[in-house]
Amino acid sequence: VTGALYVPGEVVVDPWLVPIAYARHAHENGASIRRGTEVTTASWMGGLLRRWALTLSSDAGREEAEARVVVACGGLRGDQLEGL
């Protein structure tokens, strides 16, 4: 070792395990995780409902859904999600 950096209070984590832990925690608290599903439209319904109205598309077909919280996991296609 030729050098090191010490920052009090900081830790090193496995970057691959962090999102898996987030997904597990969300699922254990009632979240529905939809892999292989594309969100084709998204609109915010304000007022008393305060929910997202979503149109989902997958190999199983097209589906309408509502959600209080939506986590965008578009990766390199995040700009397309932002456009919704």
C-alpha positions in Angstrom: 0.0 0.0 0.0 1.5 3.3 -1.1 -1.2 5.5 0.4 -4.6 5.7 2.0 -7.4 8.1 2.8 -9.0 8.2 6.3 -12.3 10.1 6.7 -13.7 9.8 10.2 -17.3 8.5 10.2 -17.2 7.2 6.6 -17.5 3.6 5.6 -16.8 1.5 2.5 -19.8 -0.4 1.0 -20.2 -2.8 -1.8 -22.0 -0.7 -4.5 -23.8 -3.7 -5.8 -25.4 -4.6 -2.5 -26.8 -1.2 -1.6 -29.6 -1.2 -4.2 -30.4 -4.8 -3.4 -30.7 -3.9 0.2 -33.0 -1.0 -0.7 -35.2 -3.3 -2.8 -35.4 -5.9 -0.1 -36.3 -3.3 2.6 -39.0 -1.8 0.3 -40.5 -5.2 -0.5 -40.5 -6.2 3.2 -42.5 -3.0 3.8 -45.2 -3.7 1.2 -43.6 -2.4 -2.1 -44.4 -4.1 -5.4 -41.3 -4.5 -7.5 -41.9 -4.9 -11.2 -38.9 -6.1 -13.2 -39.1 -6.1 -16.9 -41.9 -3.6 -16.9 -41.9 -0.3 -18.8 -43.7 2.8 -17.6 -45.2 4.3 -20.7 -47.1 7.1 -19.1 -47.0 8.7 -15.7 -49.1 11.6 -14.3 -49.4 13.0 -10.9 -53.0 13.1 -9.4 -52.9 15.9 -6.8 -55.7 16.8 -4.5 -56.9 14.3 -1.9 -55.7 11.3 -3.9 -52.0 12.3 -4.1 -51.0 9.4 -6.3 -49.3 8.6 -9.5 -51.4 7.2 -12.4 -49.2 4.9 -14.4 -49.6 2.9 -17.6 -47.3 -0.2 -17.5 -46.2 -2.4 -20.4 -44.6 -5.8 -20.2 -44.6 -9.2 -21.9 -47.8 -9.9 -20.1 -49.5 -6.9 -21.7 -50.6 -3.4 -20.8 -51.9 -2.4 -17.3 -53.1 0.7 -15.5 -51.8 1.2 -12.0 -51.7 3.8 -9.2 -49.0 4.3 -6.7 -48.2 6.7 -3.8 -44.5 6.4 -4.4 -42.6 5.5 -7.6 -38.9 4.8 -7.6 -37.4 5.4 -11.0 -34.7 2.7 -11.8 -34.1 3.6 -15.4 -30.3 3.5 -15.2 -28.9 4.7 -18.5 -32.4 5.5 -19.7 -33.1 7.9 -16.8 -33.5 10.8 -19.2 -36.4 8.9 -20.9 -38.1 8.5 -17.5 -37.6 12.2 -16.8 -39.5 12.9 -20.0 -42.6 11.2 -18.7 
